[in-house]
Amino acid sequence: MYRTLEYLSGISDSDVSRLRAVGIHHTNQLLHRASLEIDRKRLSRKTGVSVERLFEFVNQCTLLEVSGMERWVPLVRRLGINSMRDLHAQDARALHATLVEAIGLAGAPGVSDVQYWISQASGLDIIEEPEPVKTIAVIE
């Protein structure tokens, strides 16, 4: 689904301007242009938006792609679920119980909704994780 970049949590007006200057106007374009680490590095050099921020934004874009989850993304992120990998690792009943505890039974999504989100997570997990930083042993 197409959403403007301003929809992303934590994105600044400066980030939006820089991304639009290179032809990225909505979240779907950002998702497709920054899924791979090499692409995030290239985009970072062109825009001045850090690779880490781009990684955070692109993970938000994938969460927005989960059918039926858009309304719940801010809450799910506050619960520490910031990527498809995080979502896929969840137990549906436990996540549902946490959501009910946070917002009450009347406003919470159903268990079947949460199960559906988690089932979509493996198919939508297209974001390449950053390479781990290699530490160099210092000889004293």
Secondary structure as GFF3:
##gff-version 3
##sequence-region A 1 140
A	DSSP	three_ten_helix	5	7	.	.	.	ID=ss1
A	DSSP	alpha_helix	13	21	.	.	.	ID=ss2
A	DSSP	alpha_helix	27	33	.	.	.	ID=ss3
A	DSSP	alpha_helix	37	47	.	.	.	ID=ss4
A	DSSP	alpha_helix	51	65	.	.	.	ID=ss5
A	DSSP	three_ten_helix	70	72	.	.	.	ID=ss6
A	DSSP	alpha_helix	73	78	.	.	.	ID=ss7
A	DSSP	alpha_helix	84	88	.	.	.	ID=ss8
A	DSSP	alpha_helix	92	103	.	.	.	ID=ss9
A	DSSP	alpha_helix	111	124	.	.	.	ID=ss10
###
